[in-house]
C-alpha cells in the first residue's frame, strides 16, 4: 500500500538533505530557495529487526522489507496560498500525501541562506501553518459556492454539508487547523473527501546542528521550540539532517563505530520512520512463501481478508483461511516445528484483526 509522507517547510531548512538521507536519491541541495521544483518521491525500506530473526528461523532465499514513500515538496514561503514563490503548485502536491513531516530549522549556519536574518523556529512553523490554513479556506469557500444551487433546490444533504463547511470556515478563520474540528462519525467521510491539508496528521521535525545531535546538549533555541512544538499537540522529534546524511553514506561498520562514539542508539531516520508508523497507525505483518520472507504495511484494525488483498487483489476473493503465528510465540520458540507441536499456529477466518508482528500463511481457493 502506498503510504506517503510529504516533507514540507520553508526554503533551506534541510528538507532535501533529509530526503537524501532517507532515500539516497541524490536530490540537488543547492543553497538557494526553490532548488526543489518538482516533488521527488522516494521509497524507503522500513528498518525491522524482526525480519532478521525470521530469516534465521526460516532461511528464505530472499527477504523483502516493507516500505514507506517520502515526497520532498519544495519550500513554501509566506504568501504561497496567493501564488507567491511556487505557491499553489506545491500546495496541491501536499494534498496527495497521507501525512506531513514539517521540517523546521533550529540550526545557525551563515553559509546557508534563510528567509530572515534571525533564527526563529516558531515563527517559521507558523508561516507554513498559516499558508496551509489559507489554502484550506480557499477550498472550503469553493465547496460552499458549489453547494448553493443544491441548497436552493431543497437538497437536505447539501444543507448538512454546508453546515460542516461553515463550521470549518469559522475554525480556519481563527487560524486553527482543520484537525481541531470535532466531527461526528457520520461526517468523517465527507471531511476526508474535501482533502484539507491542515487536517492531515503531522510530525514536527526540529532540524538541529550536528554538534547538538552528537553532544546531546540542546541549544536554547531548540529547547524553546520544543516546548512550543509539544504544546501544539503534534508529534515532535529532533534530528540533524546533515548528520543523518553522513551516517547514511557510511558503510555499516563505520556507521556503528560513529554511533557508539556519539552515544546514538538509534538513528534519527529510524526514529522518524517509527514515528510515521505511530502517526498513521500502521502495523506490519509478515509472510513466508516461495522462499521469500516479506513484510507488509497495513492500517491497524485491518481484517485478515483485507490484509490478503494487500498482497494481491485476487487474494481477497479467493480467501479461505489464515494460519497465524503471533510474534511473541515466534520470538520465544524460534521454530516452525515447535509452533505446530505446541498448537500455536492458529486458524483464523476473514474477520480476524491482524496484529503487529503476525506471521501469516493465507490459504486460498484455486
N, C-alpha and C positions, 0 to 999 in steps of 0.2 A: 504494500500500500504506500502511496506517495505522500507521506507526511513531509510538509515543507516548513522550514523556519526561515523567515526573512530577516536579514541583518540590516538594521536601519540606524540612522544617526546623522549628525551634521557632517559636512566635509572634513576630512583629515582627522578623524577621531580614532582610526585604526580598523575600520570595517574590512577593507581589502586585505590588510595584514592578517587579521584573524581568519578570514576566509581562506587565505593561502595556507595558513597553519592547519586548518581543518581539512582541506581538500588536496593540498599540494598541487593546486591548479595553475600556479604561475600567473595569476592576475596581475596586471600592471599596478604599481604602487607609487606612481609619480606624485611629487609633492605639490599638487595644485587641486583646487576643487573640481569636481565632476570628472575625475580621472575615469571613474566607472560610469559609462554611458548606457550600456545595456546591462540588465541584470544577469549575473553569472550564476549558474546553477551547478552545485557540486554534490555528488552523492558520497556520503561519509559512512564508513563502516563503524558500527557501534561496538566499542570495546566490551567484551563479556567473558570473564574468566570461566564461566560455566561451560563455554564451548571447548576450552582446553581439557576439562575433566571428561566431557563426553567423548572427545577424540581419544583419550587414553582408554576409556571403557570399551568403546565400540569399534575403534580402529578403522574409521572410514577412509576412503581414498581422497575425499575432498571435504573441506569444512567451509561453509559459507555463512558469514555473519549477516545479521540484519542491518539495515541502513536507515539513515535519515537524509533528507535533502536540505541543503542550505542555499539560500538565494542571497547574493550580495547585491543590495539595492543601492543605487548611487545616493550621495549625500543630499539630504533635504536642506533647504535654507528658509529663513523667515520669509513668508510670502509665497511659499510653494503652492499653497492651495489656490492662489490667484495667478499661478503660472510663473512665478519667479524661479530663477535657476533653471532646472529642467522639470520643475513643477509637477503638473498632473500626470505626466508620463511616468514618473516614479511612484506617485501615489496610487496609480492604477495597478502597478506591479505588486504593491503591498496587499491588494485585495485577494491575490491568488494564493497567499500562504496561510498556513494553519495557525502559526504563532509568530511572534516578533521577538527578536533579540535587539534591544535598544542599546547600542554601544555609546558610552558617554566618556569623554576624555577627562581623565584625572591626572594626567602627567604634564609636565612642562618640558618643552624642547624648542629652543629658539630656531632650530633648523627645520621645523615642521610648521607650516603656516596654520593659522587658526582664524576663526571668524572675528575674534576680538583680541585685544592686547592683554586682557586679564583672563585668568583661568577661573571659570565659574560653572562647575558641572550642573548645579541645579538650574541655573539659567538656560544652559544648553538643552537639558532634558525638557524643560518647559516649552522652549521654542518648538521642538519637534512635536511634543504632545499637542500643542495648540494647533499646529498645522494638520494633524490627524483629525482633530475635533472639527476644524473648519471644513475639511473635506467631507466629513460625515454630515455636517449641517447642509452642505450643498446637495448631498444625496437624499437626505430627508425632505428637503424643500421640493426637490424634483419629484419624489414619490407622492408627496401630498398633492402637488398640482395635477399629476396624472389621475389621482383618485377622484378629483372634484366632479367630473361628469357622471361617474357611477354613483356618487353620493346624492347628487341632484335627482338621479333617477330612482332613488329609494333603495339602493343596494345596501343591505344591512351589514354584510361582511366588509364592504368598503368603509362604512362608517366606523366599525370597530378598528380596522387597520389605521384609519386616520387618527383615531384617539391615541393609539400607541405612538404613532409618528409625532403627534403634537406633544406628548409627554417626553419623548426622546429629544425633540427640538428644544423644549424648555431646559432639559438637563444639559444639553450641549451648549446652550446659550449661557449657562452658568460656568462654562469652561470645565465641565465634568465629562469624563469619557463615558461612552455608551455602556461600558462594562458595569457602571454603577447603577444601571437601570434594573429595578427589581421586577422581572417579568413573571407572569403566571405560566405554568407549564404549557397551556394551550397557545401561548403567544410566542413560544421559543422558536418554532419553525419559521414563522413569519420574520422574526428578527434576524435569524440566520440567513434567510433569503435576501434581506436587504444588503448584507455584506458590509456592515460598518467596520472600518478599520480600527476604531478605538474600542471596539468590543472584543477584539482578538486577545487571547492570553499573551502575556509578555514577560520576558525576563530582562531586568535592567542589568547591564554588564558594565562595571566600572573598569575602564582600561587604565591600569596603573603602570608605573615605570618598572623596568627590570630590577632596579635596586630595591624598590618596595617589595616586589614579589620574592626576591631571594633573601632579603634580610627579615622579612615578615614584620616590618615596622611601618605601619601606615602613616602617610603624611596627614597633617591637619586638614587639608582639603579633602582627602579621601575619607577620613573619619567623619567629617561634617556631612559629606554627600551620602555616606552610608546611612546615617541617621535619617536623612530625608527620604532616601530610597526605600528603606524598610517601612517607614511610616506611610508610604504610598499604597501599601497592600500588594505590591508586585513582588515576585521572586527577585532576589538580588544576589549577585556574586561579583567578585573582583578577579581579574587576571591581567597579565601583561601580554598583549598580543605579540609584541616583539620577542619576548621570551618563548612564547608558545611556538612561534615560527622557527626560532633557533632550535628548540627541542625536537620539533617535527622533522627537521632536516638532519638530525644526528642518527648514527647507527644505534641500534638498541643498546648495546653495551655502554657506549658513550653516554647515551641518554640516562641510563640508570646510574652511572657514576656522578653525573651532574646533579641529578635529583637527590641522591644521597648527600652530596656536598652541600646542597642548598636546603636540605631537610624538607623536600617536597615529596609527599607520599602519593599524591595523585595530580596529574597534570590539570591545568585549567580547562583544557579541551574535554577531558574525561568528566570533570565536574559539570561543564556546560551541557554535555550530552545527557548526563543523568538528570540534570535539572529540566532539560527539554522533555524527557520521558515523564517526569513528575508533572510538569506543566500541562502536557497533553493527555495525561492519564493513560499512558501506554504500558502494555505488558509484552513480554516475549515468551513465545513457546518454541519448542524445537521438534524437528522431525529427523528421523534417520531412515532413509530409504535409498535403495540402489547405491549403496556405499557412499552416500552423501549425507553429512550432518549439517543441517541448516537451521538458522534462527529466523523467526518471523515476528513482525511487529503488528499488534492489533490493539484496538482500544480496550481498556478494562471493561469487563462486563460482556465481552463477545461470547456467543454460544459456539459450541463445537462445530455445528454445521456451517456457521458463518466463517469460522476460522479455516475450515476446509476450503471454502470458496476463495480465501485469500491466496491459497497455493495455486488453484486453477478454478476458473469459473464453473467448469463441468463437475467438479468435486461436490459442490453443494447439492446438485440434483441427484448425484449417484451415491450420496452418503448413506451408509448402513449403520455404522457404529464407530466409536473411537476407543482405542486401547490407550489408557492414560497412565503414565508413571509420574508421580509427584517428585518435585525436585529434592525435597528433604530425604525421600527414600533412596533416590539415586545417589545423592551425596554420601549417605550413610553406608549403603551396601556396595556401591561401585561394581555392580554385577547384574547383567540382564538375567542370568540364570537364577540368581538368588531372589530377584524380584518376583519371578514366576513361582519359585518354590514356596515363597512366603505369602503368596496370594496378593501381591502388591501392584499387580497390573490390573487396573480397574476398567471394566467395560462400561462406557457411558454412551448415552443417546444424544440426539440432536440438540437438546436444550441444556446440556451441561455447560456451565460457565467456566471457560478456560482460565486457569490460574497462572500467575507469573512463574515461569520455570518448568511448566509441564512439558514432558516429552510424549508426543502423541503419534500413534500409528493409526491412520484412517483406513477403515475397511469400506470399500466402495463396490457398488454394483457394476457389472460389465458395461 
